[in-house]
Amino acid sequence: MADHKILIVQFSERTFDLTRKEFAESGLTYVERLDDFAGDPAEITAALGNIGSRSFIEEATSLEWIQAFSAGVNQYPLQTLKDRGIVLTNAARIYGPNIADHMMALALMLCRQIEPIRRDVLNDGWPKKKRLPNPGELEGQTMLVVGLGGIGDETAKRAAGLGMRVVATRRQTDRPIPDYVEAVHHPDALHRLLPEADWVAVCVPYTDDTIDLISTEEFSLMKPGAHILCATRGGIISTDALMAALDSGRLAGAGLDVTDPEPLPLDHPLWQYETVIITPHQSGYSEAANRRLEDMIRRNIRSFLKGEPLENVVDLNLQY
């Protein structure tokens, strides 16, 4: 086993204690923030956590591996990693279940008009005439999952469980199709699929190819009265185009756990739409996900120390 020095940034103390016990002789260093690291970056061979600092990576001349704690990796200098042969692994599929739960919670709140109903009661008291959501149920509706990866797959599974018809896009169309998805199409088919969807669940990662993936043209192709959901990264949906689609009445509503800009200023007009539900990039947080992340990281440390292949290696060309 080669000598290694592993830096872990912003890990929970419980998880670090478990990791330190297992790898007591493996040169682990823990800091709450990268700026707190007082050692020599040139000695670090592996860095786990929020290591997006270009200056640190440039100084870490022995760096072989970075483990991101997120599924998205757009915060890393990917070209630099590629040029230097540094392996980047992410947390793909770790957060899929809880993010999918969050996406479907947003869908159900929009479908049942939970927020407007709650505001009605708080503002005017118990209503004599109650709202009539249309159609008011998800069963029989069509959901288009844009990006059938870790998050998209879990979202599709939950949507199908609620009786929805699910179609999806993904790059690898030759892979087996889950039995809860009716059909999987190449991303090039997006414009053809949008008109048939009652719900569009945007589950792709943020890459050069997905910036403003959903913009004016895409909204114009959506079925009148459709809803859109996103919990991956802001910037995939054009905020200006989203508001224009809402203003025109073509788009019925949106459930967003991510925004552009982010954080979304409290005086931003997007907050004023009754049919838009916004949460502050919260969907990735759950204790269950923390345990999955902990287990995966410990497996990857074991593999790294043994010189074995790592899980969740990012394709630096595809950026995910």
Steps between C-alpha positions, in 0.01 A plus 500: 500500500647833395529782754204733479383817668126546479327832571131498593309829494159574655414147603272432797696435819324166548595383153855623534538317832389175336731562205795588721459182704500282190786681328701600807833440327411656167590864563151652525460871575162660567413869473164677514592732213773475239639834620564336839755258354842604629706222344685479170259443209784340303492201736130423452428203274122489547252772592141432601230766529462857379828522309401728215779750569715531189793641700499205741486250216789676325709482820406137565759363259470142632121491475365182340134494601221740598176371650212745464224481758249621241363339186560816295863590429475828308683674788825313421765607245430199281748583225780532756410162648495347154836652405663368817336160500328556835208263556176668609224296662160636597196404706286385206195299612570577867237775511259352245235370744468814711517741204236294320280512810543879502413526129183300547412702810519814286287332233235398752492845657451658158245243390293539817563879523615457860674838533213714359246310710707551813537872425125530441430363847761718670380814322123450487415220742338166428362528144132459419584438136801278453751496217455236231847390383501398134560214446601476866659156479814353350362164393474479123720804443818474291835584656803563279818431697779697334809302597438144620804483729512448875249774584291449188467127553378542857260774391362278222448215745298721735298658220406159363404391851247783503347376177675737263613411150877555488722565198861608526818611328857384555814471293536123534189381321641147463482431874206301641181702549351482851157339506351818649607707197299466179776617265850649510615737226825671410525861625465614138132402524426759770308738272288214368415380851419831668153544342371176652616562859278629779803510728862560402748383764845643423755258646811559288827627652629849431751478212601709201231316303216559748532874570157650417389160375144609573452848356254695285470245219458208737227675698320582175491128418352393832139399530285791624448452872818297552716521813879490529716366785874531565723405793843452343663837420388851422584623151359196322166680483513860377339710773390775259343247264332326793336823618392585146336158466320551832389850400359373172296238680648218294688360801273422794769490766849403610657317792861608547762395751766683296496844341707736291622712668559305818439598772191661349463855642186543707392789277531290183170493305504120481391490865175681413344224289225313682561191288875481562639316802865570582716325759860606573701215340383279785411175323843340536491502879394192694654285771449192283699663219777588745530132591516396134767763436698386802495137386598586144788724609642235728479245218682741270773570755557126537520461122733799464741368762503160327540647152163360391235667278286765666121539496325787323791616286400815311547509124681833473398536136129456575537693830305244702 
